[in-house]
Amino acid sequence: MSERVNATVLLLFGDQAEITTPHRDASDPERVPVARLVKETGIAREELAGAELVAVIGDDGELKRFERA
C-alpha cells in the first residue's frame, strides 16, 4: 500500500530539486530531478522553489510520484 505525504521543494540546484517530507527534513533532503517534478506536477521550473506538493511513497519507501498539493 502506498503512502501520501506532504512535500516541500526547498531549492533547485542545477538539474536537481531538494525536497523535504515527514521522513526527510532539511538536514537530509531527498534529491529529485527537476524535469521529473515539472512533468509530474505541471509546475514550471521557475515556480518550483517553495512549492508545496504531495509525494506518493511506494511500499519500498521510494518516491513514486509527485502531485500538486
HTML snippet that shows the backbone in 3Dmol.js (N, CA, C, O; Angstrom):
<script src="https://3Dmol.org/build/3Dmol-min.js"></script>
<div id="view" style="width:600px;height:400px;position:relative"></div>
<script>
const pdb = `
ATOM      1  N   MET A   1       0.842  -1.186   0.000  1.00  0.00           N
ATOM      2  CA  MET A   1       0.000   0.000   0.000  1.00  0.00           C
ATOM      3  C   MET A   1       0.881   1.240   0.000  1.00  0.00           C
ATOM      4  O   MET A   1       1.866   1.293   0.736  1.00  0.00           O
ATOM      5  N   SER A   2       0.548   2.229  -0.803  1.00  0.00           N
ATOM      6  CA  SER A   2       1.350   3.438  -0.883  1.00  0.00           C
ATOM      7  C   SER A   2       0.880   4.457   0.156  1.00  0.00           C
ATOM      8  O   SER A   2      -0.248   4.401   0.645  1.00  0.00           O
ATOM      9  N   GLU A   3       1.770   5.379   0.473  1.00  0.00           N
ATOM     10  CA  GLU A   3       1.504   6.422   1.454  1.00  0.00           C
ATOM     11  C   GLU A   3       1.605   7.774   0.754  1.00  0.00           C
ATOM     12  O   GLU A   3       2.482   7.974  -0.086  1.00  0.00           O
ATOM     13  N   ARG A   4       0.722   8.690   1.090  1.00  0.00           N
ATOM     14  CA  ARG A   4       0.765  10.046   0.546  1.00  0.00           C
ATOM     15  C   ARG A   4       1.214  10.975   1.662  1.00  0.00           C
ATOM     16  O   ARG A   4       0.649  10.964   2.756  1.00  0.00           O
ATOM     17  N   VAL A   5       2.235  11.781   1.379  1.00  0.00           N
ATOM     18  CA  VAL A   5       2.765  12.704   2.382  1.00  0.00           C
ATOM     19  C   VAL A   5       2.958  14.087   1.769  1.00  0.00           C
ATOM     20  O   VAL A   5       3.126  14.223   0.558  1.00  0.00           O
ATOM     21  N   ASN A   6       2.932  15.105   2.615  1.00  0.00           N
ATOM     22  CA  ASN A   6       3.234  16.454   2.162  1.00  0.00           C
ATOM     23  C   ASN A   6       4.715  16.554   1.869  1.00  0.00           C
ATOM     24  O   ASN A   6       5.536  15.939   2.549  1.00  0.00           O
ATOM     25  N   ALA A   7       5.051  17.329   0.856  1.00  0.00           N
ATOM     26  CA  ALA A   7       6.441  17.544   0.482  1.00  0.00           C
ATOM     27  C   ALA A   7       6.605  19.008   0.093  1.00  0.00           C
ATOM     28  O   ALA A   7       5.684  19.635  -0.430  1.00  0.00           O
ATOM     29  N   THR A   8       7.794  19.538   0.358  1.00  0.00           N
ATOM     30  CA  THR A   8       8.108  20.924   0.022  1.00  0.00           C
ATOM     31  C   THR A   8       9.401  20.970  -0.771  1.00  0.00           C
ATOM     32  O   THR A   8      10.388  20.336  -0.398  1.00  0.00           O
ATOM     33  N   VAL A   9       9.397  21.718  -1.864  1.00  0.00           N
ATOM     34  CA  VAL A   9      10.618  21.914  -2.644  1.00  0.00           C
ATOM     35  C   VAL A   9      11.406  23.035  -1.966  1.00  0.00           C
ATOM     36  O   VAL A   9      10.972  24.187  -1.955  1.00  0.00           O
ATOM     37  N   LEU A  10      12.566  22.692  -1.401  1.00  0.00           N
ATOM     38  CA  LEU A  10      13.383  23.694  -0.724  1.00  0.00           C
ATOM     39  C   LEU A  10      14.068  24.607  -1.715  1.00  0.00           C
ATOM     40  O   LEU A  10      13.970  25.830  -1.624  1.00  0.00           O
ATOM     41  N   LEU A  11      14.771  23.995  -2.671  1.00  0.00           N
ATOM     42  CA  LEU A  11      15.529  24.774  -3.646  1.00  0.00           C
ATOM     43  C   LEU A  11      15.883  23.909  -4.831  1.00  0.00           C
ATOM     44  O   LEU A  11      15.780  22.683  -4.792  1.00  0.00           O
ATOM     45  N   LEU A  12      16.304  24.580  -5.886  1.00  0.00           N
ATOM     46  CA  LEU A  12      16.780  23.892  -7.085  1.00  0.00           C
ATOM     47  C   LEU A  12      18.287  24.061  -7.133  1.00  0.00           C
ATOM     48  O   LEU A  12      18.807  25.145  -6.868  1.00  0.00           O
ATOM     49  N   PHE A  13      18.984  22.991  -7.472  1.00  0.00           N
ATOM     50  CA  PHE A  13      20.433  23.009  -7.573  1.00  0.00           C
ATOM     51  C   PHE A  13      20.794  22.322  -8.880  1.00  0.00           C
ATOM     52  O   PHE A  13      20.848  21.095  -8.952  1.00  0.00           O
ATOM     53  N   GLY A  14      21.040  23.121  -9.916  1.00  0.00           N
ATOM     54  CA  GLY A  14      21.289  22.547 -11.234  1.00  0.00           C
ATOM     55  C   GLY A  14      20.036  21.859 -11.743  1.00  0.00           C
ATOM     56  O   GLY A  14      18.970  22.469 -11.816  1.00  0.00           O
ATOM     57  N   ASP A  15      20.167  20.586 -12.095  1.00  0.00           N
ATOM     58  CA  ASP A  15      19.012  19.842 -12.603  1.00  0.00           C
ATOM     59  C   ASP A  15      18.325  19.021 -11.512  1.00  0.00           C
ATOM     60  O   ASP A  15      17.501  18.157 -11.812  1.00  0.00           O
ATOM     61  N   GLN A  16      18.663  19.287 -10.245  1.00  0.00           N
ATOM     62  CA  GLN A  16      18.085  18.566  -9.116  1.00  0.00           C
ATOM     63  C   GLN A  16      17.295  19.517  -8.223  1.00  0.00           C
ATOM     64  O   GLN A  16      17.628  20.696  -8.104  1.00  0.00           O
ATOM     65  N   ALA A  17      16.246  18.988  -7.600  1.00  0.00           N
ATOM     66  CA  ALA A  17      15.477  19.731  -6.606  1.00  0.00           C
ATOM     67  C   ALA A  17      15.668  19.033  -5.263  1.00  0.00           C
ATOM     68  O   ALA A  17      15.681  17.804  -5.191  1.00  0.00           O
ATOM     69  N   GLU A  18      15.815  19.817  -4.210  1.00  0.00           N
ATOM     70  CA  GLU A  18      15.890  19.258  -2.865  1.00  0.00           C
ATOM     71  C   GLU A  18      14.508  19.380  -2.242  1.00  0.00           C
ATOM     72  O   GLU A  18      13.908  20.455  -2.209  1.00  0.00           O
ATOM     73  N   ILE A  19      14.016  18.236  -1.743  1.00  0.00           N
ATOM     74  CA  ILE A  19      12.646  18.133  -1.251  1.00  0.00           C
ATOM     75  C   ILE A  19      12.636  17.586   0.170  1.00  0.00           C
ATOM     76  O   ILE A  19      13.367  16.651   0.498  1.00  0.00           O
ATOM     77  N   THR A  20      11.790  18.187   1.009  1.00  0.00           N
ATOM     78  CA  THR A  20      11.597  17.649   2.349  1.00  0.00           C
ATOM     79  C   THR A  20      10.242  16.951   2.428  1.00  0.00           C
ATOM     80  O   THR A  20       9.283  17.330   1.756  1.00  0.00           O
ATOM     81  N   THR A  21      10.195  15.933   3.262  1.00  0.00           N
ATOM     82  CA  THR A  21       8.968  15.198   3.568  1.00  0.00           C
ATOM     83  C   THR A  21       8.999  14.917   5.073  1.00  0.00           C
ATOM     84  O   THR A  21       9.996  15.221   5.729  1.00  0.00           O
ATOM     85  N   PRO A  22       7.939  14.350   5.627  1.00  0.00           N
ATOM     86  CA  PRO A  22       7.999  13.994   7.049  1.00  0.00           C
ATOM     87  C   PRO A  22       9.120  12.978   7.355  1.00  0.00           C
ATOM     88  O   PRO A  22       9.550  12.852   8.501  1.00  0.00           O
ATOM     89  N   HIS A  23       9.583  12.262   6.324  1.00  0.00           N
ATOM     90  CA  HIS A  23      10.629  11.265   6.510  1.00  0.00           C
ATOM     91  C   HIS A  23      12.027  11.818   6.271  1.00  0.00           C
ATOM     92  O   HIS A  23      13.009  11.227   6.722  1.00  0.00           O
ATOM     93  N   ARG A  24      12.134  12.953   5.563  1.00  0.00           N
ATOM     94  CA  ARG A  24      13.435  13.563   5.225  1.00  0.00           C
ATOM     95  C   ARG A  24      13.336  15.062   5.458  1.00  0.00           C
ATOM     96  O   ARG A  24      12.608  15.750   4.742  1.00  0.00           O
ATOM     97  N   ASP A  25      14.054  15.577   6.445  1.00  0.00           N
ATOM     98  CA  ASP A  25      13.985  17.005   6.734  1.00  0.00           C
ATOM     99  C   ASP A  25      15.077  17.771   5.993  1.00  0.00           C
ATOM    100  O   ASP A  25      15.797  17.203   5.171  1.00  0.00           O
ATOM    101  N   ALA A  26      15.194  19.065   6.291  1.00  0.00           N
ATOM    102  CA  ALA A  26      16.124  19.940   5.575  1.00  0.00           C
ATOM    103  C   ALA A  26      17.587  19.560   5.784  1.00  0.00           C
ATOM    104  O   ALA A  26      18.438  19.952   4.986  1.00  0.00           O
ATOM    105  N   SER A  27      17.897  18.812   6.829  1.00  0.00           N
ATOM    106  CA  SER A  27      19.285  18.393   7.039  1.00  0.00           C
ATOM    107  C   SER A  27      19.670  17.224   6.141  1.00  0.00           C
ATOM    108  O   SER A  27      20.856  16.943   5.964  1.00  0.00           O
ATOM    109  N   ASP A  28      18.678  16.539   5.574  1.00  0.00           N
ATOM    110  CA  ASP A  28      18.928  15.396   4.692  1.00  0.00           C
ATOM    111  C   ASP A  28      17.813  15.292   3.654  1.00  0.00           C
ATOM    112  O   ASP A  28      17.082  14.302   3.631  1.00  0.00           O
ATOM    113  N   PRO A  29      17.673  16.313   2.790  1.00  0.00           N
ATOM    114  CA  PRO A  29      16.555  16.305   1.840  1.00  0.00           C
ATOM    115  C   PRO A  29      16.723  15.255   0.751  1.00  0.00           C
ATOM    116  O   PRO A  29      17.828  14.804   0.450  1.00  0.00           O
ATOM    117  N   GLU A  30      15.602  14.890   0.179  1.00  0.00           N
ATOM    118  CA  GLU A  30      15.576  13.984  -0.975  1.00  0.00           C
ATOM    119  C   GLU A  30      15.942  14.797  -2.203  1.00  0.00           C
ATOM    120  O   GLU A  30      15.490  15.933  -2.347  1.00  0.00           O
ATOM    121  N   ARG A  31      16.747  14.243  -3.083  1.00  0.00           N
ATOM    122  CA  ARG A  31      17.063  14.912  -4.349  1.00  0.00           C
ATOM    123  C   ARG A  31      16.294  14.232  -5.478  1.00  0.00           C
ATOM    124  O   ARG A  31      16.309  13.009  -5.622  1.00  0.00           O
ATOM    125  N   VAL A  32      15.626  15.057  -6.265  1.00  0.00           N
ATOM    126  CA  VAL A  32      14.776  14.572  -7.347  1.00  0.00           C
ATOM    127  C   VAL A  32      15.067  15.406  -8.593  1.00  0.00           C
ATOM    128  O   VAL A  32      15.252  16.618  -8.482  1.00  0.00           O
ATOM    129  N   PRO A  33      15.113  14.792  -9.770  1.00  0.00           N
ATOM    130  CA  PRO A  33      15.330  15.576 -10.987  1.00  0.00           C
ATOM    131  C   PRO A  33      14.223  16.616 -11.197  1.00  0.00           C
ATOM    132  O   PRO A  33      13.037  16.310 -11.074  1.00  0.00           O
ATOM    133  N   VAL A  34      14.625  17.833 -11.512  1.00  0.00           N
ATOM    134  CA  VAL A  34      13.672  18.906 -11.769  1.00  0.00           C
ATOM    135  C   VAL A  34      12.735  18.522 -12.911  1.00  0.00           C
ATOM    136  O   VAL A  34      11.532  18.773 -12.835  1.00  0.00           O
ATOM    137  N   ALA A  35      13.272  17.919 -13.958  1.00  0.00           N
ATOM    138  CA  ALA A  35      12.441  17.538 -15.108  1.00  0.00           C
ATOM    139  C   ALA A  35      11.310  16.604 -14.684  1.00  0.00           C
ATOM    140  O   ALA A  35      10.203  16.698 -15.214  1.00  0.00           O
ATOM    141  N   ARG A  36      11.570  15.723 -13.753  1.00  0.00           N
ATOM    142  CA  ARG A  36      10.532  14.803 -13.260  1.00  0.00           C
ATOM    143  C   ARG A  36       9.423  15.586 -12.561  1.00  0.00           C
ATOM    144  O   ARG A  36       8.241  15.326 -12.788  1.00  0.00           O
ATOM    145  N   LEU A  37       9.799  16.542 -11.713  1.00  0.00           N
ATOM    146  CA  LEU A  37       8.787  17.327 -10.996  1.00  0.00           C
ATOM    147  C   LEU A  37       7.938  18.142 -11.962  1.00  0.00           C
ATOM    148  O   LEU A  37       6.719  18.219 -11.808  1.00  0.00           O
ATOM    149  N   VAL A  38       8.574  18.748 -12.953  1.00  0.00           N
ATOM    150  CA  VAL A  38       7.836  19.532 -13.947  1.00  0.00           C
ATOM    151  C   VAL A  38       6.855  18.628 -14.683  1.00  0.00           C
ATOM    152  O   VAL A  38       5.693  18.993 -14.864  1.00  0.00           O
ATOM    153  N   LYS A  39       7.307  17.467 -15.104  1.00  0.00           N
ATOM    154  CA  LYS A  39       6.455  16.532 -15.854  1.00  0.00           C
ATOM    155  C   LYS A  39       5.278  16.033 -15.010  1.00  0.00           C
ATOM    156  O   LYS A  39       4.143  15.998 -15.485  1.00  0.00           O
ATOM    157  N   GLU A  40       5.549  15.646 -13.752  1.00  0.00           N
ATOM    158  CA  GLU A  40       4.506  15.043 -12.924  1.00  0.00           C
ATOM    159  C   GLU A  40       3.533  16.052 -12.336  1.00  0.00           C
ATOM    160  O   GLU A  40       2.364  15.727 -12.129  1.00  0.00           O
ATOM    161  N   THR A  41       3.996  17.282 -12.061  1.00  0.00           N
ATOM    162  CA  THR A  41       3.122  18.266 -11.409  1.00  0.00           C
ATOM    163  C   THR A  41       2.585  19.323 -12.354  1.00  0.00           C
ATOM    164  O   THR A  41       1.549  19.928 -12.079  1.00  0.00           O
ATOM    165  N   GLY A  42       3.279  19.559 -13.476  1.00  0.00           N
ATOM    166  CA  GLY A  42       2.879  20.631 -14.374  1.00  0.00           C
ATOM    167  C   GLY A  42       3.308  22.003 -13.889  1.00  0.00           C
ATOM    168  O   GLY A  42       2.949  23.010 -14.499  1.00  0.00           O
ATOM    169  N   ILE A  43       4.066  22.064 -12.809  1.00  0.00           N
ATOM    170  CA  ILE A  43       4.562  23.334 -12.285  1.00  0.00           C
ATOM    171  C   ILE A  43       5.825  23.707 -13.054  1.00  0.00           C
ATOM    172  O   ILE A  43       6.731  22.888 -13.209  1.00  0.00           O
ATOM    173  N   ALA A  44       5.879  24.942 -13.530  1.00  0.00           N
ATOM    174  CA  ALA A  44       7.044  25.407 -14.290  1.00  0.00           C
ATOM    175  C   ALA A  44       8.285  25.433 -13.401  1.00  0.00           C
ATOM    176  O   ALA A  44       8.192  25.680 -12.198  1.00  0.00           O
ATOM    177  N   ARG A  45       9.441  25.177 -13.999  1.00  0.00           N
ATOM    178  CA  ARG A  45      10.703  25.152 -13.258  1.00  0.00           C
ATOM    179  C   ARG A  45      10.885  26.397 -12.390  1.00  0.00           C
ATOM    180  O   ARG A  45      11.268  26.293 -11.224  1.00  0.00           O
ATOM    181  N   GLU A  46      10.611  27.567 -12.953  1.00  0.00           N
ATOM    182  CA  GLU A  46      10.841  28.807 -12.214  1.00  0.00           C
ATOM    183  C   GLU A  46       9.889  29.000 -11.038  1.00  0.00           C
ATOM    184  O   GLU A  46      10.092  29.904 -10.227  1.00  0.00           O
ATOM    185  N   GLU A  47       8.862  28.172 -10.930  1.00  0.00           N
ATOM    186  CA  GLU A  47       7.903  28.255  -9.824  1.00  0.00           C
ATOM    187  C   GLU A  47       8.064  27.116  -8.814  1.00  0.00           C
ATOM    188  O   GLU A  47       7.314  27.057  -7.839  1.00  0.00           O
ATOM    189  N   LEU A  48       9.016  26.218  -9.023  1.00  0.00           N
ATOM    190  CA  LEU A  48       9.150  25.047  -8.153  1.00  0.00           C
ATOM    191  C   LEU A  48       9.695  25.360  -6.759  1.00  0.00           C
ATOM    192  O   LEU A  48       9.202  24.810  -5.774  1.00  0.00           O
ATOM    193  N   ALA A  49      10.689  26.222  -6.658  1.00  0.00           N
ATOM    194  CA  ALA A  49      11.263  26.515  -5.338  1.00  0.00           C
ATOM    195  C   ALA A  49      10.175  27.044  -4.414  1.00  0.00           C
ATOM    196  O   ALA A  49       9.513  28.036  -4.720  1.00  0.00           O
ATOM    197  N   GLY A  50       9.998  26.380  -3.291  1.00  0.00           N
ATOM    198  CA  GLY A  50       8.971  26.750  -2.327  1.00  0.00           C
ATOM    199  C   GLY A  50       7.623  26.092  -2.561  1.00  0.00           C
ATOM    200  O   GLY A  50       6.708  26.261  -1.755  1.00  0.00           O
ATOM    201  N   ALA A  51       7.483  25.344  -3.649  1.00  0.00           N
ATOM    202  CA  ALA A  51       6.202  24.710  -3.965  1.00  0.00           C
ATOM    203  C   ALA A  51       5.844  23.632  -2.940  1.00  0.00           C
ATOM    204  O   ALA A  51       6.703  22.884  -2.473  1.00  0.00           O
ATOM    205  N   GLU A  52       4.578  23.575  -2.611  1.00  0.00           N
ATOM    206  CA  GLU A  52       4.037  22.538  -1.732  1.00  0.00           C
ATOM    207  C   GLU A  52       3.461  21.437  -2.624  1.00  0.00           C
ATOM    208  O   GLU A  52       2.645  21.702  -3.507  1.00  0.00           O
ATOM    209  N   LEU A  53       3.895  20.209  -2.382  1.00  0.00           N
ATOM    210  CA  LEU A  53       3.486  19.063  -3.185  1.00  0.00           C
ATOM    211  C   LEU A  53       2.958  17.951  -2.304  1.00  0.00           C
ATOM    212  O   LEU A  53       3.032  18.014  -1.077  1.00  0.00           O
ATOM    213  N   VAL A  54       2.423  16.934  -2.954  1.00  0.00           N
ATOM    214  CA  VAL A  54       2.092  15.667  -2.297  1.00  0.00           C
ATOM    215  C   VAL A  54       2.979  14.620  -2.958  1.00  0.00           C
ATOM    216  O   VAL A  54       3.020  14.505  -4.183  1.00  0.00           O
ATOM    217  N   ALA A  55       3.679  13.866  -2.138  1.00  0.00           N
ATOM    218  CA  ALA A  55       4.526  12.786  -2.647  1.00  0.00           C
ATOM    219  C   ALA A  55       3.850  11.461  -2.346  1.00  0.00           C
ATOM    220  O   ALA A  55       3.320  11.254  -1.254  1.00  0.00           O
ATOM    221  N   VAL A  56       3.874  10.574  -3.316  1.00  0.00           N
ATOM    222  CA  VAL A  56       3.347   9.225  -3.128  1.00  0.00           C
ATOM    223  C   VAL A  56       4.545   8.309  -2.933  1.00  0.00           C
ATOM    224  O   VAL A  56       5.415   8.205  -3.797  1.00  0.00           O
ATOM    225  N   ILE A  57       4.572   7.645  -1.779  1.00  0.00           N
ATOM    226  CA  ILE A  57       5.677   6.758  -1.433  1.00  0.00           C
ATOM    227  C   ILE A  57       5.200   5.323  -1.574  1.00  0.00           C
ATOM    228  O   ILE A  57       4.175   4.938  -1.010  1.00  0.00           O
ATOM    229  N   GLY A  58       5.949   4.539  -2.328  1.00  0.00           N
ATOM    230  CA  GLY A  58       5.595   3.137  -2.553  1.00  0.00           C
ATOM    231  C   GLY A  58       5.945   2.263  -1.365  1.00  0.00           C
ATOM    232  O   GLY A  58       6.556   2.719  -0.398  1.00  0.00           O
ATOM    233  N   ASP A  59       5.554   1.013  -1.449  1.00  0.00           N
ATOM    234  CA  ASP A  59       5.831   0.041  -0.386  1.00  0.00           C
ATOM    235  C   ASP A  59       7.317  -0.120  -0.114  1.00  0.00           C
ATOM    236  O   ASP A  59       7.719  -0.492   0.989  1.00  0.00           O
ATOM    237  N   ASP A  60       8.131   0.160  -1.126  1.00  0.00           N
ATOM    238  CA  ASP A  60       9.578   0.023  -0.980  1.00  0.00           C
ATOM    239  C   ASP A  60      10.228   1.262  -0.373  1.00  0.00           C
ATOM    240  O   ASP A  60      11.446   1.298  -0.203  1.00  0.00           O
ATOM    241  N   GLY A  61       9.421   2.289  -0.042  1.00  0.00           N
ATOM    242  CA  GLY A  61       9.940   3.512   0.562  1.00  0.00           C
ATOM    243  C   GLY A  61      10.428   4.538  -0.438  1.00  0.00           C
ATOM    244  O   GLY A  61      10.874   5.617  -0.047  1.00  0.00           O
ATOM    245  N   GLU A  62      10.353   4.222  -1.735  1.00  0.00           N
ATOM    246  CA  GLU A  62      10.797   5.137  -2.787  1.00  0.00           C
ATOM    247  C   GLU A  62       9.680   6.114  -3.146  1.00  0.00           C
ATOM    248  O   GLU A  62       8.498   5.779  -3.077  1.00  0.00           O
ATOM    249  N   LEU A  63      10.076   7.329  -3.530  1.00  0.00           N
ATOM    250  CA  LEU A  63       9.109   8.314  -4.002  1.00  0.00           C
ATOM    251  C   LEU A  63       8.656   7.917  -5.402  1.00  0.00           C
ATOM    252  O   LEU A  63       9.447   7.943  -6.345  1.00  0.00           O
ATOM    253  N   LYS A  64       7.402   7.556  -5.535  1.00  0.00           N
ATOM    254  CA  LYS A  64       6.867   7.041  -6.798  1.00  0.00           C
ATOM    255  C   LYS A  64       6.311   8.128  -7.698  1.00  0.00           C
ATOM    256  O   LYS A  64       6.403   8.037  -8.923  1.00  0.00           O
ATOM    257  N   ARG A  65       5.731   9.159  -7.091  1.00  0.00           N
ATOM    258  CA  ARG A  65       5.041  10.175  -7.897  1.00  0.00           C
ATOM    259  C   ARG A  65       4.873  11.440  -7.058  1.00  0.00           C
ATOM    260  O   ARG A  65       4.812  11.387  -5.830  1.00  0.00           O
ATOM    261  N   PHE A  66       4.802  12.575  -7.748  1.00  0.00           N
ATOM    262  CA  PHE A  66       4.529  13.848  -7.112  1.00  0.00           C
ATOM    263  C   PHE A  66       3.292  14.456  -7.735  1.00  0.00           C
ATOM    264  O   PHE A  66       3.037  14.297  -8.928  1.00  0.00           O
ATOM    265  N   GLU A  67       2.519  15.161  -6.904  1.00  0.00           N
ATOM    266  CA  GLU A  67       1.301  15.828  -7.358  1.00  0.00           C
ATOM    267  C   GLU A  67       1.268  17.217  -6.746  1.00  0.00           C
ATOM    268  O   GLU A  67       1.932  17.481  -5.744  1.00  0.00           O
ATOM    269  N   ARG A  68       0.493  18.101  -7.355  1.00  0.00           N
ATOM    270  CA  ARG A  68       0.263  19.411  -6.727  1.00  0.00           C
ATOM    271  C   ARG A  68      -0.489  19.206  -5.426  1.00  0.00           C
ATOM    272  O   ARG A  68      -1.337  18.320  -5.317  1.00  0.00           O
ATOM    273  N   ALA A  69      -0.174  20.022  -4.454  1.00  0.00           N
ATOM    274  CA  ALA A  69      -0.878  19.919  -3.157  1.00  0.00           C
ATOM    275  C   ALA A  69      -2.246  20.540  -3.257  1.00  0.00           C
ATOM    276  O   ALA A  69      -2.991  20.553  -2.278  1.00  0.00           O
TER     277      ALA A  69
END
`;
const viewer = $3Dmol.createViewer("view");
viewer.addModel(pdb, "pdb");
viewer.setStyle({}, {cartoon: {color: "spectrum"}});
viewer.zoomTo();
viewer.render();
</script>
